[in-house]
Amino acid sequence: MSKVKNVLLKVLGPLFLSESKVVSNERLSPHFQFLTIKGKSFKKSEWIPGQKIQVRLSDDIMRSYTPSSWDRQNGVVQTLVYMHGKGPGALWARDAKPGSKATILGPRGSLVLSEELKEVVFFGDETTFGLAYAIKENFKQLSVRCFFENTDLRESKPVLERFNLQDSTLYTLSQYDIIASDIARGYQSSTTSKIVLSGKQQSIVAIRQKLYTLGILPEDIIVKVYWGWKDDPNGKLKK
């Protein structure tokens, strides 16, 4: 977090931050955690699927998480987290204990879809399973086709089944040409259809460029980067 943002957070934080508690933290697999968080502020907040919350982990560290569901009546938010590294955000998701406090900012804008849409073609990776679920479950008017690249297909499949995403098309890493071709096949450009590219920055860049060569227009594509070169746990990719 920059020094300016840190100062603003310390000064204005009490006006925008709210206290909540972790209700449960379920380990779904070695890399997936499913957290349930409860707070009074969640009852007052208007959440649009695709918006994020931020959790304050220390005085100068905040990390973003995308809710997969938001129960306003009971003040309960759930988020599916994929831990692709050992940073503060991943460690908090792994270690947060039921009953522990969570200081929350949000919901805030992240990916916001038009209510006029009727079709979404969604590409992502393990970090955006929860986002895809939120879109599919909360926009009932949408036809959603999902395409995911995966580090470990055997780990991903049970999680996708649990979150009603078992019909997704799955790939191993870096199959960019094949993924782009599959996305473009059958896609019809219109004011009520969009292609959402989410997840890893380098995958988004590669697939977007391939889609352009296949005739997909820039205005048909919505981009939401979750992580990128500088976040790669192998340390091989630099932004």
C-alpha positions as CSV (number, residue, x, y, z in Angstrom):
1,M,0.0,0.0,0.0
2,S,1.3,3.5,-0.9
3,K,2.2,5.9,1.9
4,V,-0.6,8.3,0.7
5,K,-3.2,5.5,0.8
6,N,-1.9,4.4,4.2
7,V,-2.3,7.9,5.6
8,L,-5.8,8.3,4.2
9,L,-6.8,4.9,5.6
10,K,-5.6,5.9,9.1
11,V,-7.4,9.2,8.9
12,L,-10.6,8.1,7.2
13,G,-10.6,4.5,8.1
14,P,-13.1,4.7,10.9
15,L,-15.6,6.3,8.5
16,F,-15.5,3.5,6.0
17,L,-14.2,0.4,7.7
18,S,-16.5,-2.0,9.6
19,E,-15.9,-4.9,12.0
20,S,-17.0,-8.4,11.3
21,K,-16.2,-11.9,12.4
22,V,-15.2,-15.1,10.6
23,V,-17.9,-17.6,11.1
24,S,-16.2,-20.5,9.4
25,N,-13.2,-21.3,7.3
26,E,-13.4,-24.5,5.3
27,R,-10.5,-26.1,3.6
28,L,-11.8,-27.5,0.3
29,S,-8.4,-28.7,-1.0
30,P,-4.7,-27.8,-0.5
31,H,-5.2,-24.4,-2.3
32,F,-8.9,-23.6,-1.9
33,Q,-10.5,-22.0,1.2
34,F,-14.2,-21.1,1.6
35,L,-14.8,-18.4,4.2
36,T,-18.0,-17.3,5.8
37,I,-17.9,-13.8,7.4
38,K,-20.7,-12.1,9.4
39,G,-21.1,-8.4,10.1
40,K,-23.8,-5.8,10.8
41,S,-22.6,-3.6,8.0
42,F,-23.3,-6.4,5.5
43,K,-27.0,-5.9,6.2
44,K,-26.8,-2.3,5.1
45,S,-24.7,-2.7,2.1
46,E,-25.9,-3.0,-1.5
47,W,-23.7,-5.6,-3.2
48,I,-23.6,-6.2,-7.0
49,P,-22.1,-9.5,-8.0
50,G,-18.6,-8.9,-9.2
51,Q,-17.8,-6.2,-6.5
52,K,-15.1,-6.9,-4.0
53,I,-14.4,-6.4,-0.3
54,Q,-11.1,-5.6,1.2
55,V,-9.8,-7.0,4.5
56,R,-7.4,-5.0,6.6
57,L,-4.7,-7.4,7.6
58,S,-2.4,-4.8,9.3
59,D,-2.0,-1.0,9.5
60,D,-0.6,-0.9,6.0
61,I,-1.8,-4.1,4.3
62,M,-5.2,-4.7,2.8
63,R,-6.2,-7.5,0.5
64,S,-9.1,-7.9,-1.9
65,Y,-11.6,-10.8,-2.0
66,T,-14.5,-11.3,-4.3
67,P,-17.7,-12.5,-2.5
68,S,-19.3,-15.5,-4.0
69,S,-22.6,-14.8,-2.1
70,W,-24.0,-12.0,0.0
71,D,-26.9,-12.6,2.4
72,R,-28.0,-9.1,3.3
73,Q,-30.9,-10.3,5.5
74,N,-28.5,-12.2,7.8
75,G,-25.4,-10.1,7.3
76,V,-23.4,-13.0,5.9
77,V,-20.8,-12.9,3.1
78,Q,-19.0,-15.9,1.7
79,T,-15.9,-15.9,-0.4
80,L,-14.0,-18.7,-2.2
81,V,-10.3,-18.1,-2.1
82,Y,-7.5,-19.7,-4.1
83,M,-4.1,-19.5,-2.5
84,H,-1.6,-19.4,-5.4
85,G,1.2,-18.0,-3.2
86,K,2.4,-17.3,0.3
87,G,1.6,-13.7,0.5
88,P,-0.4,-12.0,3.4
89,G,-3.7,-12.4,1.6
90,A,-3.2,-16.2,1.1
91,L,-2.0,-16.7,4.6
92,W,-4.9,-14.9,6.1
93,A,-7.4,-16.9,4.1
94,R,-5.6,-20.1,5.2
95,D,-5.3,-19.3,8.9
96,A,-8.3,-17.2,9.8
97,K,-10.1,-18.9,12.7
98,P,-13.8,-18.9,13.4
99,G,-14.5,-16.1,15.8
100,S,-11.6,-14.0,14.7
101,K,-12.2,-10.4,13.8
102,A,-12.1,-9.1,10.2
103,T,-12.0,-5.4,9.4
104,I,-13.7,-4.8,6.1
105,L,-13.8,-2.1,3.5
106,G,-16.5,-2.4,0.9
107,P,-18.2,-3.6,-1.2
108,R,-16.5,-1.6,-3.9
109,G,-16.5,-1.6,-7.6
110,S,-14.5,-4.3,-9.3
111,L,-16.3,-6.0,-12.2
112,V,-19.8,-4.6,-12.8
113,L,-21.9,-6.1,-15.5
114,S,-24.9,-4.4,-17.2
115,E,-28.3,-5.7,-16.3
116,E,-29.1,-5.6,-20.0
117,L,-26.7,-8.5,-20.8
118,K,-28.2,-11.8,-21.8
119,E,-24.9,-13.7,-22.6
120,V,-21.5,-13.8,-20.9
121,V,-18.6,-15.9,-22.1
122,F,-16.3,-16.1,-19.1
123,F,-12.6,-17.0,-19.0
124,G,-10.6,-17.2,-15.8
125,D,-8.5,-19.5,-13.6
126,E,-8.8,-20.8,-10.0
127,T,-8.7,-17.3,-8.6
128,T,-11.9,-16.4,-10.3
129,F,-14.1,-19.5,-9.7
130,G,-15.9,-17.5,-7.0
131,L,-16.5,-14.6,-9.4
132,A,-18.0,-16.9,-12.0
133,Y,-20.2,-18.5,-9.4
134,A,-21.5,-15.1,-8.2
135,I,-22.3,-14.0,-11.8
136,K,-24.0,-17.3,-12.7
137,E,-26.1,-17.6,-9.5
138,N,-27.2,-13.9,-9.2
139,F,-27.9,-13.0,-12.8
140,K,-30.5,-15.5,-13.6
141,Q,-31.3,-13.9,-17.0
142,L,-27.7,-14.6,-18.2
143,S,-26.5,-17.5,-20.3
144,V,-23.0,-18.1,-18.9
145,R,-20.4,-20.2,-20.6
146,C,-17.2,-20.7,-18.6
147,F,-13.7,-21.5,-19.7
148,F,-11.0,-22.0,-17.0
149,E,-7.2,-22.7,-17.2
150,N,-6.0,-24.8,-14.3
151,T,-2.8,-25.6,-12.5
152,D,-4.2,-28.9,-11.3
153,L,-7.3,-30.3,-12.9
154,R,-7.8,-32.9,-10.3
155,E,-7.9,-30.3,-7.6
156,S,-10.2,-27.9,-9.5
157,K,-12.9,-30.4,-10.6
158,P,-14.5,-31.1,-7.2
159,V,-14.5,-27.4,-6.3
160,L,-16.2,-26.5,-9.6
161,E,-18.8,-29.2,-9.0
162,R,-19.6,-27.9,-5.5
163,F,-20.2,-24.4,-7.0
164,N,-22.4,-25.5,-9.8
165,L,-19.7,-24.9,-12.4
166,Q,-19.2,-28.5,-13.5
167,D,-20.2,-27.7,-17.1
168,S,-17.2,-25.4,-17.5
169,T,-14.6,-26.2,-20.2
170,L,-11.2,-26.8,-18.6
171,Y,-7.6,-26.5,-19.8
172,T,-4.1,-26.9,-18.5
173,L,-1.9,-23.8,-18.4
174,S,-0.9,-21.7,-21.4
175,Q,-3.3,-23.2,-24.0
176,Y,-4.0,-19.7,-25.3
177,D,-4.7,-20.4,-29.0
178,I,-7.1,-23.3,-28.2
179,I,-8.9,-21.3,-25.5
180,A,-9.3,-18.2,-27.7
181,S,-10.7,-20.4,-30.5
182,D,-13.2,-22.1,-28.2
183,I,-14.3,-18.7,-26.8
184,A,-14.8,-17.2,-30.2
185,R,-16.7,-20.2,-31.6
186,G,-20.4,-19.4,-31.5
187,Y,-20.0,-16.0,-30.0
188,Q,-22.2,-13.4,-31.6
189,S,-21.3,-9.7,-31.0
190,S,-24.3,-7.7,-29.8
191,T,-25.2,-5.1,-27.1
192,T,-26.4,-7.9,-24.9
193,S,-23.3,-10.1,-25.0
194,K,-19.8,-9.8,-23.6
195,I,-16.6,-11.8,-23.2
196,V,-15.1,-11.5,-19.7
197,L,-11.4,-12.2,-19.4
198,S,-10.4,-12.5,-15.7
199,G,-7.6,-13.9,-13.6
200,K,-3.9,-14.0,-14.6
201,Q,-2.6,-11.0,-16.5
202,Q,-0.4,-12.7,-19.0
203,S,-3.2,-15.2,-19.9
204,I,-5.6,-12.3,-20.4
205,V,-3.2,-10.5,-22.7
206,A,-2.4,-13.5,-24.8
207,I,-6.0,-14.6,-25.2
208,R,-7.2,-11.1,-25.9
209,Q,-4.7,-10.6,-28.7
210,K,-5.7,-14.0,-30.2
211,L,-9.4,-13.0,-30.0
212,Y,-8.7,-9.8,-32.0
213,T,-7.1,-11.9,-34.8
214,L,-10.3,-14.0,-34.8
215,G,-12.5,-11.0,-35.4
216,I,-13.6,-10.2,-31.8
217,L,-14.0,-6.5,-31.3
218,P,-12.4,-4.7,-28.4
219,E,-15.8,-3.4,-27.2
220,D,-16.9,-7.0,-26.8
221,I,-14.3,-7.7,-24.1
222,I,-14.3,-6.9,-20.4
223,V,-11.0,-7.4,-18.6
224,K,-10.5,-8.0,-14.9
225,V,-7.0,-8.7,-13.8
226,Y,-6.7,-10.6,-10.5
227,W,-2.9,-11.2,-10.5
228,G,0.0,-11.0,-12.8
229,W,3.7,-11.3,-13.5
230,K,4.9,-9.8,-10.2
231,D,2.6,-12.1,-8.2
232,D,3.8,-15.4,-9.8
233,P,4.8,-17.7,-6.9
234,N,7.5,-19.3,-9.1
235,G,9.3,-16.0,-9.4
236,K,9.9,-16.5,-13.1
237,L,7.6,-13.9,-14.4
238,K,8.3,-10.2,-14.0
239,K,6.0,-7.4,-14.8
